[in-house]
């Protein structure tokens, strides 16, 4: 049984189109407080200001920089009078060069050049040693740096135990001396890239180890007090250190 629904009839006017009441816009629409006034130029409807008046009213003054000076008190230093960057970092290239030349001649060592210890030269030599080992197919950077630290502590303890309370060898100078005396081992590592293995490289290793041992022992005895009477024991400790590094080249 179908259920019937009562639908109200739809009435259209005589013209066939429903009438729609249109609203007229207000004569003066409200303007938001942040909305700028519209431009008087109809050609540019999106501009809300006059370019000519804005450019005329805006003026920029050229900044004036004073001469850069550094210093206090009565004097001033300009940037051109500042010391070089390497000197500010404590890296004396001339001193490193002179120390390197003194190590290259084991029979004419100049201990006075090594009175002021530094770590710039030893760091360069250790990085060069690691680079030559890398060219030989061996990655020994961490081993080299770790062994240098342990060797410096070992030599520092041995020397101060031999000298007693009168020893004046500090750990910083000890690291500097061991690092500079690594130069013969660095040269050995470079030569091993071109020399065949076997007896030749072993004999050459012994020569360079004795070279490093002689230079390091001489510097320690000359620079530190009360070391001359224990020269043999100090030389033995230095020999063990540089023999250890030479094993990295051989094997």
C-alpha positions as CSV (number, residue, x, y, z in Angstrom):
1,X,0.0,0.0,0.0
2,X,1.6,3.3,-1.1
3,X,1.7,6.2,1.3
4,X,0.9,9.6,-0.1
5,X,2.7,12.9,0.9
6,X,1.3,16.3,0.8
7,X,3.7,18.6,-1.3
8,X,2.9,22.3,-1.3
9,X,2.5,23.7,-4.8
10,X,5.2,25.9,-6.4
11,X,3.9,29.2,-7.8
12,X,5.9,31.1,-10.5
13,X,5.1,34.7,-11.5
14,X,3.6,35.5,-14.9
15,X,7.0,36.1,-16.6
16,X,8.3,32.7,-15.6
17,X,11.3,33.8,-13.6
18,X,11.3,34.0,-9.8
19,X,11.8,37.4,-8.5
20,X,15.0,38.0,-6.5
21,X,15.2,41.0,-4.3
22,X,18.6,42.7,-4.8
23,X,20.3,44.7,-2.2
24,X,22.0,47.9,-3.0
25,X,25.6,48.4,-1.6
26,X,25.9,51.2,0.9
27,X,27.1,54.5,-0.3
28,X,30.2,54.6,1.9
29,X,31.4,51.1,2.8
30,X,33.3,50.8,6.1
31,X,37.1,50.7,5.8
32,X,39.3,48.6,8.0
33,X,41.6,50.6,10.3
34,X,44.7,48.9,8.8
35,X,43.7,49.3,5.1
36,X,45.6,52.2,3.4
37,X,43.8,54.7,1.2
38,X,43.4,53.8,-2.4
39,X,45.6,55.4,-5.0
40,X,44.3,58.3,-7.0
41,X,45.9,56.9,-10.2
42,X,43.3,54.5,-11.8
43,X,46.1,52.9,-13.9
44,X,47.8,51.4,-10.9
45,X,45.0,50.1,-8.7
46,X,47.2,48.2,-6.3
47,X,49.4,51.0,-5.3
48,X,48.4,52.7,-2.1
49,X,51.0,55.4,-2.0
50,X,52.6,57.9,-4.3
51,X,56.0,56.7,-5.5
52,X,57.3,60.2,-6.2
53,X,56.5,61.6,-2.9
54,X,57.8,58.5,-1.1
55,X,61.1,58.7,-3.0
56,X,61.4,62.4,-2.3
57,X,60.7,62.1,1.4
58,X,63.1,59.2,1.9
59,X,66.8,60.0,2.2
60,X,69.6,57.7,3.2
61,X,72.8,59.1,4.7
62,X,76.1,57.5,3.8
63,X,77.5,55.7,6.9
64,X,80.7,57.0,8.2
65,X,83.3,54.5,9.6
66,X,86.0,55.5,11.9
67,X,89.4,54.2,11.4
68,X,89.7,50.8,13.0
69,X,92.3,51.0,15.8
70,X,93.2,48.6,18.5
71,X,94.9,49.5,21.6
72,X,94.5,51.3,24.9
73,X,96.1,54.1,26.7
74,X,98.0,56.6,24.6
75,X,98.7,54.6,21.4
76,X,96.7,52.8,18.8
77,X,97.5,50.0,16.4
78,X,95.8,49.6,13.0
79,X,95.0,46.4,11.3
80,X,98.0,46.6,9.1
81,X,100.2,46.7,12.2
82,X,98.8,43.5,13.7
83,X,101.1,40.5,14.1
84,X,100.6,37.6,11.6
85,X,98.1,34.9,12.3
86,X,100.8,32.2,12.8
87,X,102.5,34.4,15.4
88,X,99.3,34.9,17.3
89,X,98.7,31.2,17.3
90,X,102.2,30.6,18.7
91,X,103.6,29.0,15.5
92,X,107.1,30.2,14.7
93,X,107.9,28.8,11.3
94,X,111.5,30.1,11.4
95,X,112.1,28.3,14.7
96,X,110.6,25.1,13.4
97,X,112.9,25.3,10.4
98,X,116.0,25.8,12.5
99,X,115.1,22.9,14.8
100,X,114.6,20.7,11.9
101,X,118.0,21.5,10.5
102,X,119.6,20.8,13.9
103,X,118.0,17.3,13.9
104,X,119.2,16.5,10.4
105,X,122.9,16.8,11.6
106,X,123.4,14.3,14.5
107,X,127.0,15.4,15.0
108,X,126.3,19.1,15.4
109,X,123.3,19.4,17.6
110,X,122.2,22.8,18.9
111,X,120.4,22.3,22.2
112,X,119.8,26.0,22.7
113,X,117.2,25.9,19.9
114,X,115.1,23.4,21.8
115,X,114.9,25.2,25.0
116,X,111.5,26.5,24.1
117,X,109.3,23.5,23.4
118,X,106.5,23.6,20.9
119,X,104.1,21.1,19.5
120,X,103.7,22.5,16.0
121,X,106.8,20.9,14.5
122,X,106.2,17.5,16.2
123,X,102.6,17.5,14.9
124,X,103.7,18.1,11.4
125,X,106.3,15.3,11.6
126,X,103.7,12.9,13.1
127,X,101.2,13.7,10.4
128,X,103.8,13.2,7.7
129,X,104.7,9.8,9.2
130,X,101.1,8.8,9.2
131,X,100.7,10.0,5.6
132,X,103.7,7.9,4.4
133,X,102.3,4.9,6.2
134,X,99.0,5.5,4.5
135,X,100.7,5.5,1.1
136,X,102.2,2.2,2.0
137,X,98.7,0.8,2.7
138,X,98.8,1.1,6.5
139,X,96.4,3.3,8.6
140,X,98.4,4.2,11.7
141,X,97.3,7.7,12.6
142,X,95.7,6.8,15.9
143,X,98.5,4.3,16.8
144,X,101.2,7.0,16.1
145,X,99.5,9.6,18.3
146,X,98.7,7.2,21.0
147,X,102.2,5.8,21.1
148,X,103.8,9.3,21.2
149,X,101.7,10.2,24.3
150,X,102.6,6.9,26.0
151,X,106.3,7.3,25.0
152,X,106.4,10.8,26.4
153,X,105.0,9.8,29.7
154,X,107.3,6.8,29.9
155,X,110.4,8.9,29.2
156,X,109.2,11.6,31.6
157,X,108.8,9.2,34.4
158,X,112.1,7.4,33.8
159,X,114.1,10.6,33.6
160,X,112.6,12.2,36.7
161,X,113.1,8.9,38.6
162,X,116.8,8.9,37.6
163,X,117.3,12.6,38.4
164,X,115.3,12.6,41.6
165,X,114.1,15.9,43.0
166,X,116.7,17.8,41.0
167,X,115.2,16.9,37.6
168,X,113.6,19.8,35.7
169,X,112.2,17.9,32.7
170,X,108.5,18.7,32.2
171,X,106.1,16.7,30.1
172,X,105.5,19.4,27.5
173,X,109.3,19.6,26.7
174,X,109.4,15.8,26.6
175,X,106.7,15.6,24.0
176,X,108.4,18.3,21.9
177,X,111.8,16.5,22.0
178,X,110.3,13.1,21.1
179,X,108.3,14.6,18.3
180,X,111.3,16.5,16.7
181,X,113.5,13.5,17.0
182,X,110.9,11.5,15.0
183,X,112.3,13.2,11.9
184,X,114.7,10.3,11.0
185,X,111.8,7.8,11.4
186,X,109.7,9.9,9.0
187,X,112.5,9.9,6.5
188,X,112.8,6.1,6.9
189,X,109.0,5.8,6.3
190,X,109.4,7.8,3.1
191,X,112.3,5.8,1.8
192,X,110.6,2.5,2.5
193,X,108.1,3.3,-0.2
194,X,110.8,2.9,-2.8
195,X,113.1,0.3,-1.2
196,X,112.6,-3.4,-1.4
197,X,111.9,-5.3,1.8
198,X,114.3,-7.7,3.4
199,X,117.8,-7.1,4.6
200,X,118.2,-3.6,3.1
201,X,115.3,-2.1,4.9
202,X,116.3,-3.7,8.2
203,X,119.8,-2.4,8.1
204,X,118.5,1.1,7.1
205,X,116.1,0.9,10.0
206,X,118.9,0.3,12.5
207,X,120.8,3.3,11.2
208,X,117.8,5.6,11.5
209,X,116.9,4.3,15.0
210,X,120.4,5.0,16.2
211,X,120.2,8.5,14.6
212,X,117.0,9.3,16.5
213,X,118.4,7.8,19.7
214,X,121.6,9.8,19.6
215,X,119.8,13.1,18.9
216,X,117.1,12.6,21.6
217,X,119.6,11.5,24.2
218,X,121.9,14.5,23.6
219,X,119.0,17.0,23.8
220,X,117.7,15.5,27.0
221,X,121.1,15.5,28.7
222,X,121.9,19.0,27.6
223,X,118.6,20.6,28.4
224,X,117.6,18.8,31.6
225,X,119.7,18.9,34.8
226,X,121.5,15.9,36.3
227,X,121.1,13.7,33.2
228,X,124.8,13.3,32.2
229,X,125.5,10.6,34.8
230,X,122.6,8.6,33.5
231,X,123.3,9.0,29.8
232,X,123.3,5.2,29.2
233,X,119.9,4.6,30.8
234,X,118.4,7.5,29.0
235,X,119.8,6.3,25.7
236,X,118.3,2.9,26.3
237,X,114.9,4.3,26.9
238,X,115.1,6.4,23.8
239,X,116.2,3.4,21.8
240,X,113.2,1.4,22.9
241,X,110.8,4.3,21.9
242,X,112.2,4.7,18.4
243,X,112.6,1.0,17.8
244,X,108.9,0.7,18.5
245,X,108.0,3.3,15.9
246,X,110.4,1.7,13.3
247,X,108.5,-1.6,13.6
248,X,105.5,0.2,12.1
249,X,107.6,0.8,9.0
250,X,109.0,-2.7,8.7
251,X,105.8,-4.7,9.3
